[in-house]
Every structure is written in C-alpha cells, then in structure tokens.
Amino acid sequence: MTDPHDESLGDPPGPVIRDKRRLDPQTGEIRERVATPAPEVAASAEVDASGEAAAGGAGPTDDDELARQLAERTADLQRVQAEYANYRRRVDRDREVIRQTAVAGVLGNLLPALDDIGRARDHGELEGGFKSVGEALEQTVERLGLVRFGTAGDRFDPTVHEALTHTHSAEVTEPTCVEVFQPGYRIGDRVVRAARVAVADPE
C-alpha cells in the first residue's frame, strides 16, 4: 500500500494562479493586455494572405477587365453604327427608285401630249392659248425630273436609241443618229422611252 507521505514520489502539483488584475499591485499602473492569437488562426491568416497575394499577381486586374469590356462595347457600337448606315443608304436608294418608278408611270401617259406639242412647235402651230398650255405642261414635267434627249448628230447608243432605219454615209466616222423621228425621255438614269432615230454608219 502506497504511503501518501512518501517523499520519493515528489510533491503533488499545486494550483496554477494567473494574475489578471488590471492594476499592478506594486506600481499601481494599468497593465496593457496583449491578445495573442491562437497558433492555428495566425497560420491560416498567413496562408490566406499569401494565397491572395499570389492570386492577385497571377490573375487579371480590374483595370484589365474594364479595358477588355470597353473594347468589346466599342466594337459592338461601331458594328451597329455601320449596319445602321448601310440600312439608311438602302432605304434612301429604294425610296428614290420607288419615286422614279411612280413618276415615270404617270409621265409616261403624258408623252403623246408632249409629242403633239413638239410637232406643233416644229410646224409653227404652237400659238395662242395652246402655246401657254403646252409650255406650262413642259415646265411641269421638267420640274418632276423628266428630261428630253435625242438630236441629230448624237452618237448612236443602243441603250437609249431605237434605230428605225439604217444607212451608210461618208460624212460620219462612227454610228451616228442622222435623224430623230421621236425624241426620248428619261428620269435620272431611268429611260422612260428610247429615242427613235435613223442611224448612219461610215462607208
């Protein structure tokens, strides 16, 4: 049986006393309390800080991402502007074609009247009230863009001239309109009616 007073076993451990008083009993000054973080917490904080530093150095910065997004938005805006400009040009071109087609359809019905006015003028019969009406009609169709073409001496162009007769002449050096039976009319680049002419080729 073990003797509790046996000195060979050593002194039993005594209580541990920690002085947590704010005032030093000897100097009377306030003690500063220093909080020491746990080893596990400090180690994890160091690992997080090093990991964030490594990630920040290897990955893109906020400025690089903003610059990339700005370049993408700028390219999108330029593409939209180019598409809109092309759309406006197509619309304007189609609108002009439609306008010319509509005007040509209306003025095409007036060509016989214009032919009569031209023949009356050639024969000196465009006088009085008929002259005023004829000139007013010609001025109106000119304002709408109708242009008369085809005179003797013009170079023959099969795209705007219709050859009714064909001869040879030593007075020409190329196919030439030597007589105009009926003038032609056009609106812009659109031919409403080809000029009917007599053509002479060089001998």
PyRosetta script that sets phi, psi and omega in degrees:
from pyrosetta import init, pose_from_sequence

init()
pose = pose_from_sequence("MTDPHDESLGDPPGPVIRDKRRLDPQTGEIRERVATPAPEVAASAEVDASGEAAAGGAGPTDDDELARQLAERTADLQRVQAEYANYRRRVDRDREVIRQTAVAGVLGNLLPALDDIGRARDHGELEGGFKSVGEALEQTVERLGLVRFGTAGDRFDPTVHEALTHTHSAEVTEPTCVEVFQPGYRIGDRVVRAARVAVADPE")
pose.set_psi(1, 134.1)
pose.set_omega(1, -174.4)
pose.set_phi(2, -81.4)
pose.set_psi(2, 134.8)
pose.set_omega(2, 178.4)
pose.set_phi(3, -86.0)
pose.set_psi(3, 122.5)
pose.set_omega(3, -179.8)
pose.set_phi(4, -64.6)
pose.set_psi(4, -15.1)
pose.set_omega(4, -178.0)
pose.set_phi(5, -101.1)
pose.set_psi(5, 9.5)
pose.set_omega(5, -179.6)
pose.set_phi(6, -68.1)
pose.set_psi(6, 121.8)
pose.set_omega(6, -176.1)
pose.set_phi(7, -73.5)
pose.set_psi(7, -17.6)
pose.set_omega(7, -178.8)
pose.set_phi(8, -68.9)
pose.set_psi(8, -19.7)
pose.set_omega(8, -179.5)
pose.set_phi(9, -83.1)
pose.set_psi(9, -8.2)
pose.set_omega(9, 179.9)
pose.set_phi(10, 83.2)
pose.set_psi(10, 170.6)
pose.set_omega(10, -179.6)
pose.set_phi(11, -76.2)
pose.set_psi(11, 139.1)
pose.set_omega(11, 175.8)
pose.set_phi(12, -65.5)
pose.set_psi(12, 146.1)
pose.set_omega(12, -178.8)
pose.set_phi(13, -61.9)
pose.set_psi(13, 137.0)
pose.set_omega(13, 179.5)
pose.set_phi(14, -95.1)
pose.set_psi(14, 173.4)
pose.set_omega(14, -180.0)
pose.set_phi(15, -68.8)
pose.set_psi(15, 146.5)
pose.set_omega(15, 177.6)
pose.set_phi(16, -93.8)
pose.set_psi(16, 124.2)
pose.set_omega(16, -176.9)
pose.set_phi(17, -113.2)
pose.set_psi(17, 124.3)
pose.set_omega(17, 176.6)
pose.set_phi(18, -111.3)
pose.set_psi(18, 129.0)
pose.set_omega(18, -178.8)
pose.set_phi(19, -87.6)
pose.set_psi(19, 105.2)
pose.set_omega(19, -179.5)
pose.set_phi(20, -105.5)
pose.set_psi(20, 17.9)
pose.set_omega(20, -179.5)
pose.set_phi(21, -70.7)
pose.set_psi(21, 139.5)
pose.set_omega(21, -179.6)
pose.set_phi(22, -71.2)
pose.set_psi(22, -31.7)
pose.set_omega(22, -178.8)
pose.set_phi(23, -100.7)
pose.set_psi(23, 133.1)
pose.set_omega(23, 174.8)
pose.set_phi(24, -71.8)
pose.set_psi(24, 121.5)
pose.set_omega(24, -177.0)
pose.set_phi(25, -66.3)
pose.set_psi(25, -19.7)
pose.set_omega(25, -177.9)
pose.set_phi(26, -89.7)
pose.set_psi(26, -43.6)
pose.set_omega(26, -176.3)
pose.set_phi(27, -100.2)
pose.set_psi(27, -21.0)
pose.set_omega(27, -178.8)
pose.set_phi(28, 78.6)
pose.set_psi(28, 7.9)
pose.set_omega(28, -179.5)
pose.set_phi(29, -91.7)
pose.set_psi(29, 157.6)
pose.set_omega(29, -179.4)
pose.set_phi(30, -78.0)
pose.set_psi(30, 131.1)
pose.set_omega(30, 178.7)
pose.set_phi(31, -82.5)
pose.set_psi(31, 143.9)
pose.set_omega(31, 175.3)
pose.set_phi(32, -89.2)
pose.set_psi(32, 129.2)
pose.set_omega(32, -179.1)
pose.set_phi(33, -95.1)
pose.set_psi(33, 120.1)
pose.set_omega(33, -179.3)
pose.set_phi(34, -105.6)
pose.set_psi(34, 120.7)
pose.set_omega(34, 179.7)
pose.set_phi(35, -86.9)
pose.set_psi(35, 121.1)
pose.set_omega(35, 179.9)
pose.set_phi(36, -100.9)
pose.set_psi(36, 117.6)
pose.set_omega(36, -178.2)
pose.set_phi(37, -67.3)
pose.set_psi(37, 154.0)
pose.set_omega(37, 177.2)
pose.set_phi(38, -65.0)
pose.set_psi(38, 148.7)
pose.set_omega(38, -179.0)
pose.set_phi(39, -58.1)
pose.set_psi(39, -38.3)
pose.set_omega(39, -178.9)
pose.set_phi(40, -66.0)
pose.set_psi(40, -41.1)
pose.set_omega(40, -179.1)
pose.set_phi(41, -66.4)
pose.set_psi(41, -43.4)
pose.set_omega(41, -179.8)
pose.set_phi(42, -63.7)
pose.set_psi(42, -40.6)
pose.set_omega(42, -179.5)
pose.set_phi(43, -65.0)
pose.set_psi(43, -42.7)
pose.set_omega(43, 179.6)
pose.set_phi(44, -65.6)
pose.set_psi(44, -35.5)
pose.set_omega(44, 178.3)
pose.set_phi(45, -65.1)
pose.set_psi(45, -40.7)
pose.set_omega(45, 178.0)
pose.set_phi(46, -64.9)
pose.set_psi(46, -39.7)
pose.set_omega(46, 178.5)
pose.set_phi(47, -65.1)
pose.set_psi(47, -42.3)
pose.set_omega(47, 178.9)
pose.set_phi(48, -63.2)
pose.set_psi(48, -43.2)
pose.set_omega(48, -178.7)
pose.set_phi(49, -64.3)
pose.set_psi(49, -43.3)
pose.set_omega(49, 179.7)
pose.set_phi(50, -67.4)
pose.set_psi(50, -36.8)
pose.set_omega(50, 178.5)
pose.set_phi(51, -65.6)
pose.set_psi(51, -42.4)
pose.set_omega(51, 178.5)
pose.set_phi(52, -64.8)
pose.set_psi(52, -39.6)
pose.set_omega(52, 179.7)
pose.set_phi(53, -64.1)
pose.set_psi(53, -42.2)
pose.set_omega(53, -179.9)
pose.set_phi(54, -66.0)
pose.set_psi(54, -42.7)
pose.set_omega(54, 179.8)
pose.set_phi(55, -65.0)
pose.set_psi(55, -39.9)
pose.set_omega(55, 179.2)
pose.set_phi(56, -65.2)
pose.set_psi(56, -34.1)
pose.set_omega(56, 179.7)
pose.set_phi(57, -74.9)
pose.set_psi(57, -32.7)
pose.set_omega(57, -175.7)
pose.set_phi(58, -87.2)
pose.set_psi(58, -34.4)
pose.set_omega(58, -174.8)
pose.set_phi(59, -86.7)
pose.set_psi(59, 170.8)
pose.set_omega(59, 179.1)
pose.set_phi(60, -71.3)
pose.set_psi(60, 149.1)
pose.set_omega(60, 178.3)
pose.set_phi(61, -86.0)
pose.set_psi(61, 169.7)
pose.set_omega(61, 178.5)
pose.set_phi(62, -63.5)
pose.set_psi(62, -35.8)
pose.set_omega(62, 179.3)
pose.set_phi(63, -64.9)
pose.set_psi(63, -39.7)
pose.set_omega(63, 178.1)
pose.set_phi(64, -64.4)
pose.set_psi(64, -40.2)
pose.set_omega(64, 179.6)
pose.set_phi(65, -66.8)
pose.set_psi(65, -40.8)
pose.set_omega(65, 177.9)
pose.set_phi(66, -64.7)
pose.set_psi(66, -39.5)
pose.set_omega(66, 178.9)
pose.set_phi(67, -64.9)
pose.set_psi(67, -39.5)
pose.set_omega(67, 178.8)
pose.set_phi(68, -65.1)
pose.set_psi(68, -45.7)
pose.set_omega(68, 179.2)
pose.set_phi(69, -63.3)
pose.set_psi(69, -38.8)
pose.set_omega(69, 178.3)
pose.set_phi(70, -64.2)
pose.set_psi(70, -40.4)
pose.set_omega(70, 178.5)
pose.set_phi(71, -64.8)
pose.set_psi(71, -39.6)
pose.set_omega(71, 178.8)
pose.set_phi(72, -65.7)
pose.set_psi(72, -44.4)
pose.set_omega(72, -179.6)
pose.set_phi(73, -65.7)
pose.set_psi(73, -37.9)
pose.set_omega(73, 178.5)
pose.set_phi(74, -63.9)
pose.set_psi(74, -43.1)
pose.set_omega(74, 178.2)
pose.set_phi(75, -63.5)
pose.set_psi(75, -40.6)
pose.set_omega(75, 178.0)
pose.set_phi(76, -62.8)
pose.set_psi(76, -42.5)
pose.set_omega(76, -179.6)
pose.set_phi(77, -64.6)
pose.set_psi(77, -42.1)
pose.set_omega(77, 178.8)
pose.set_phi(78, -64.4)
pose.set_psi(78, -38.8)
pose.set_omega(78, 178.9)
pose.set_phi(79, -65.8)
pose.set_psi(79, -41.9)
pose.set_omega(79, 178.6)
pose.set_phi(80, -64.5)
pose.set_psi(80, -40.9)
pose.set_omega(80, 178.9)
pose.set_phi(81, -63.8)
pose.set_psi(81, -40.7)
pose.set_omega(81, 178.9)
pose.set_phi(82, -65.6)
pose.set_psi(82, -41.6)
pose.set_omega(82, 178.5)
pose.set_phi(83, -64.3)
pose.set_psi(83, -39.1)
pose.set_omega(83, 179.5)
pose.set_phi(84, -67.8)
pose.set_psi(84, -39.2)
pose.set_omega(84, 178.4)
pose.set_phi(85, -64.0)
pose.set_psi(85, -41.8)
pose.set_omega(85, 177.4)
pose.set_phi(86, -64.0)
pose.set_psi(86, -39.1)
pose.set_omega(86, 178.5)
pose.set_phi(87, -63.9)
pose.set_psi(87, -42.5)
pose.set_omega(87, 179.0)
pose.set_phi(88, -63.1)
pose.set_psi(88, -40.7)
pose.set_omega(88, 179.2)
pose.set_phi(89, -64.4)
pose.set_psi(89, -41.7)
pose.set_omega(89, 178.2)
pose.set_phi(90, -64.0)
pose.set_psi(90, -41.7)
pose.set_omega(90, -179.9)
pose.set_phi(91, -64.5)
pose.set_psi(91, -45.1)
pose.set_omega(91, 179.2)
pose.set_phi(92, -62.9)
pose.set_psi(92, -41.5)
pose.set_omega(92, 179.6)
pose.set_phi(93, -65.6)
pose.set_psi(93, -44.0)
pose.set_omega(93, 179.6)
pose.set_phi(94, -65.4)
pose.set_psi(94, -37.7)
pose.set_omega(94, 179.3)
pose.set_phi(95, -63.8)
pose.set_psi(95, -41.5)
pose.set_omega(95, 179.6)
pose.set_phi(96, -66.6)
pose.set_psi(96, -39.6)
pose.set_omega(96, 178.2)
pose.set_phi(97, -63.0)
pose.set_psi(97, -43.1)
pose.set_omega(97, 179.6)
pose.set_phi(98, -63.5)
pose.set_psi(98, -41.9)
pose.set_omega(98, 179.9)
pose.set_phi(99, -63.0)
pose.set_psi(99, -46.2)
pose.set_omega(99, -179.4)
pose.set_phi(100, -64.0)
pose.set_psi(100, -37.5)
pose.set_omega(100, 179.1)
pose.set_phi(101, -64.7)
pose.set_psi(101, -42.9)
pose.set_omega(101, -179.8)
pose.set_phi(102, -66.4)
pose.set_psi(102, -44.5)
pose.set_omega(102, -180.0)
pose.set_phi(103, -65.1)
pose.set_psi(103, -40.5)
pose.set_omega(103, 179.5)
pose.set_phi(104, -63.8)
pose.set_psi(104, -37.2)
pose.set_omega(104, 178.3)
pose.set_phi(105, -63.7)
pose.set_psi(105, -38.4)
pose.set_omega(105, 179.8)
pose.set_phi(106, -73.8)
pose.set_psi(106, -47.9)
pose.set_omega(106, -175.8)
pose.set_phi(107, -70.5)
pose.set_psi(107, -24.4)
pose.set_omega(107, 177.7)
pose.set_phi(108, -59.9)
pose.set_psi(108, -31.3)
pose.set_omega(108, 178.5)
pose.set_phi(109, -75.7)
pose.set_psi(109, -14.7)
pose.set_omega(109, -179.6)
pose.set_phi(110, -94.3)
pose.set_psi(110, -6.2)
pose.set_omega(110, -176.7)
pose.set_phi(111, -61.2)
pose.set_psi(111, -40.5)
pose.set_omega(111, 176.9)
pose.set_phi(112, -58.8)
pose.set_psi(112, -37.7)
pose.set_omega(112, 178.2)
pose.set_phi(113, -66.9)
pose.set_psi(113, -39.6)
pose.set_omega(113, 177.0)
pose.set_phi(114, -65.2)
pose.set_psi(114, -36.4)
pose.set_omega(114, 176.1)
pose.set_phi(115, -63.1)
pose.set_psi(115, -41.5)
pose.set_omega(115, 178.9)
pose.set_phi(116, -64.0)
pose.set_psi(116, -40.2)
pose.set_omega(116, 178.3)
pose.set_phi(117, -63.7)
pose.set_psi(117, -41.4)
pose.set_omega(117, 179.2)
pose.set_phi(118, -65.0)
pose.set_psi(118, -42.2)
pose.set_omega(118, 178.5)
pose.set_phi(119, -65.5)
pose.set_psi(119, -39.8)
pose.set_omega(119, 177.9)
pose.set_phi(120, -63.0)
pose.set_psi(120, -38.1)
pose.set_omega(120, 178.2)
pose.set_phi(121, -66.5)
pose.set_psi(121, -42.1)
pose.set_omega(121, -179.8)
pose.set_phi(122, -63.5)
pose.set_psi(122, -31.1)
pose.set_omega(122, -179.2)
pose.set_phi(123, -96.8)
pose.set_psi(123, 8.0)
pose.set_omega(123, 177.8)
pose.set_phi(124, 71.3)
pose.set_psi(124, 24.6)
pose.set_omega(124, -177.7)
pose.set_phi(125, -104.3)
pose.set_psi(125, 4.1)
pose.set_omega(125, 179.6)
pose.set_phi(126, -88.1)
pose.set_psi(126, 87.6)
pose.set_omega(126, -175.1)
pose.set_phi(127, -137.8)
pose.set_psi(127, 163.3)
pose.set_omega(127, 174.2)
pose.set_phi(128, 66.1)
pose.set_psi(128, -143.7)
pose.set_omega(128, -179.0)
pose.set_phi(129, -65.4)
pose.set_psi(129, -32.8)
pose.set_omega(129, 179.0)
pose.set_phi(130, -62.2)
pose.set_psi(130, -35.8)
pose.set_omega(130, 179.0)
pose.set_phi(131, -64.9)
pose.set_psi(131, -44.8)
pose.set_omega(131, 179.9)
pose.set_phi(132, -62.5)
pose.set_psi(132, -43.1)
pose.set_omega(132, 179.7)
pose.set_phi(133, -65.5)
pose.set_psi(133, -43.3)
pose.set_omega(133, -179.3)
pose.set_phi(134, -63.2)
pose.set_psi(134, -45.3)
pose.set_omega(134, -179.8)
pose.set_phi(135, -66.7)
pose.set_psi(135, -36.7)
pose.set_omega(135, 177.9)
pose.set_phi(136, -64.6)
pose.set_psi(136, -39.3)
pose.set_omega(136, 178.3)
pose.set_phi(137, -66.0)
pose.set_psi(137, -42.2)
pose.set_omega(137, 179.4)
pose.set_phi(138, -63.8)
pose.set_psi(138, -40.2)
pose.set_omega(138, 178.9)
pose.set_phi(139, -66.5)
pose.set_psi(139, -35.4)
pose.set_omega(139, -179.6)
pose.set_phi(140, -66.5)
pose.set_psi(140, -45.9)
pose.set_omega(140, -178.5)
pose.set_phi(141, -69.7)
pose.set_psi(141, -29.6)
pose.set_omega(141, 175.9)
pose.set_phi(142, -66.8)
pose.set_psi(142, -39.2)
pose.set_omega(142, 177.3)
pose.set_phi(143, -64.7)
pose.set_psi(143, -28.4)
pose.set_omega(143, 178.0)
pose.set_phi(144, -81.2)
pose.set_psi(144, -0.6)
pose.set_omega(144, 175.6)
pose.set_phi(145, 100.3)
pose.set_psi(145, 4.8)
pose.set_omega(145, 179.9)
pose.set_phi(146, -79.6)
pose.set_psi(146, 125.0)
pose.set_omega(146, -177.2)
pose.set_phi(147, -118.9)
pose.set_psi(147, 132.6)
pose.set_omega(147, 178.0)
pose.set_phi(148, -90.9)
pose.set_psi(148, 140.5)
pose.set_omega(148, 177.9)
pose.set_phi(149, -145.8)
pose.set_psi(149, 164.2)
pose.set_omega(149, 179.1)
pose.set_phi(150, 108.4)
pose.set_psi(150, 102.1)
pose.set_omega(150, 176.3)
pose.set_phi(151, -136.6)
pose.set_psi(151, 157.2)
pose.set_omega(151, 177.8)
pose.set_phi(152, -62.7)
pose.set_psi(152, 135.0)
pose.set_omega(152, -178.1)
pose.set_phi(153, 102.3)
pose.set_psi(153, -9.3)
pose.set_omega(153, 177.5)
pose.set_phi(154, -70.7)
pose.set_psi(154, 147.3)
pose.set_omega(154, 174.0)
pose.set_phi(155, -68.5)
pose.set_psi(155, 133.9)
pose.set_omega(155, -177.1)
pose.set_phi(156, -67.8)
pose.set_psi(156, 127.6)
pose.set_omega(156, 178.2)
pose.set_phi(157, -128.3)
pose.set_psi(157, 109.8)
pose.set_omega(157, -175.5)
pose.set_phi(158, -63.5)
pose.set_psi(158, -14.9)
pose.set_omega(158, 178.9)
pose.set_phi(159, -78.5)
pose.set_psi(159, -20.1)
pose.set_omega(159, -179.1)
pose.set_phi(160, -127.6)
pose.set_psi(160, -6.8)
pose.set_omega(160, -179.3)
pose.set_phi(161, -118.5)
pose.set_psi(161, 143.5)
pose.set_omega(161, 174.1)
pose.set_phi(162, -114.8)
pose.set_psi(162, 113.7)
pose.set_omega(162, -176.5)
pose.set_phi(163, -81.4)
pose.set_psi(163, 118.9)
pose.set_omega(163, 177.1)
pose.set_phi(164, -95.1)
pose.set_psi(164, -30.5)
pose.set_omega(164, 176.2)
pose.set_phi(165, -135.2)
pose.set_psi(165, 160.4)
pose.set_omega(165, -177.1)
pose.set_phi(166, -141.6)
pose.set_psi(166, 129.2)
pose.set_omega(166, 178.9)
pose.set_phi(167, -139.0)
pose.set_psi(167, 179.2)
pose.set_omega(167, 174.4)
pose.set_phi(168, -119.9)
pose.set_psi(168, 147.3)
pose.set_omega(168, -178.0)
pose.set_phi(169, -148.6)
pose.set_psi(169, 141.1)
pose.set_omega(169, 176.5)
pose.set_phi(170, -80.4)
pose.set_psi(170, -7.1)
pose.set_omega(170, -176.9)
pose.set_phi(171, -89.1)
pose.set_psi(171, -3.9)
pose.set_omega(171, -178.9)
pose.set_phi(172, -120.3)
pose.set_psi(172, 152.3)
pose.set_omega(172, 178.4)
pose.set_phi(173, -111.5)
pose.set_psi(173, -1.7)
pose.set_omega(173, 179.1)
pose.set_phi(174, -155.6)
pose.set_psi(174, 164.8)
pose.set_omega(174, 177.1)
pose.set_phi(175, -55.2)
pose.set_psi(175, 122.1)
pose.set_omega(175, -171.5)
pose.set_phi(176, -133.8)
pose.set_psi(176, 144.8)
pose.set_omega(176, 174.4)
pose.set_phi(177, -80.0)
pose.set_psi(177, 112.0)
pose.set_omega(177, -178.3)
pose.set_phi(178, -96.6)
pose.set_psi(178, -15.1)
pose.set_omega(178, 178.2)
pose.set_phi(179, -154.2)
pose.set_psi(179, 142.6)
pose.set_omega(179, -179.8)
pose.set_phi(180, -113.7)
pose.set_psi(180, 115.1)
pose.set_omega(180, 178.0)
pose.set_phi(181, -83.6)
pose.set_psi(181, -32.5)
pose.set_omega(181, -178.7)
pose.set_phi(182, -153.1)
pose.set_psi(182, 123.9)
pose.set_omega(182, -177.6)
pose.set_phi(183, -67.9)
pose.set_psi(183, 158.7)
pose.set_omega(183, 175.9)
pose.set_phi(184, -101.4)
pose.set_psi(184, 163.2)
pose.set_omega(184, 179.0)
pose.set_phi(185, -136.6)
pose.set_psi(185, 147.0)
pose.set_omega(185, 176.6)
pose.set_phi(186, -145.7)
pose.set_psi(186, 158.3)
pose.set_omega(186, 174.3)
pose.set_phi(187, -124.2)
pose.set_psi(187, 109.6)
pose.set_omega(187, -175.1)
pose.set_phi(188, 65.6)
pose.set_psi(188, -125.3)
pose.set_omega(188, 176.7)
pose.set_phi(189, -94.2)
pose.set_psi(189, 0.0)
pose.set_omega(189, -176.9)
pose.set_phi(190, -92.6)
pose.set_psi(190, 122.8)
pose.set_omega(190, 178.3)
pose.set_phi(191, -85.1)
pose.set_psi(191, 117.4)
pose.set_omega(191, 178.0)
pose.set_phi(192, -79.4)
pose.set_psi(192, -40.4)
pose.set_omega(192, 176.6)
pose.set_phi(193, -152.1)
pose.set_psi(193, 131.6)
pose.set_omega(193, 178.3)
pose.set_phi(194, -73.1)
pose.set_psi(194, 149.3)
pose.set_omega(194, 177.3)
pose.set_phi(195, -76.7)
pose.set_psi(195, 134.0)
pose.set_omega(195, 178.8)
pose.set_phi(196, -95.4)
pose.set_psi(196, 120.8)
pose.set_omega(196, -169.1)
pose.set_phi(197, -137.7)
pose.set_psi(197, 167.3)
pose.set_omega(197, 168.4)
pose.set_phi(198, -102.1)
pose.set_psi(198, 133.1)
pose.set_omega(198, -174.7)
pose.set_phi(199, -112.9)
pose.set_psi(199, 138.8)
pose.set_omega(199, 176.5)
pose.set_phi(200, -121.6)
pose.set_psi(200, 130.6)
pose.set_omega(200, 174.1)
pose.set_phi(201, -99.6)
pose.set_psi(201, 154.5)
pose.set_omega(201, 177.5)
pose.set_phi(202, -67.6)
pose.set_psi(202, 145.1)
pose.set_omega(202, 179.8)
pose.set_phi(203, -69.4)
pose.dump_pdb("model.pdb")
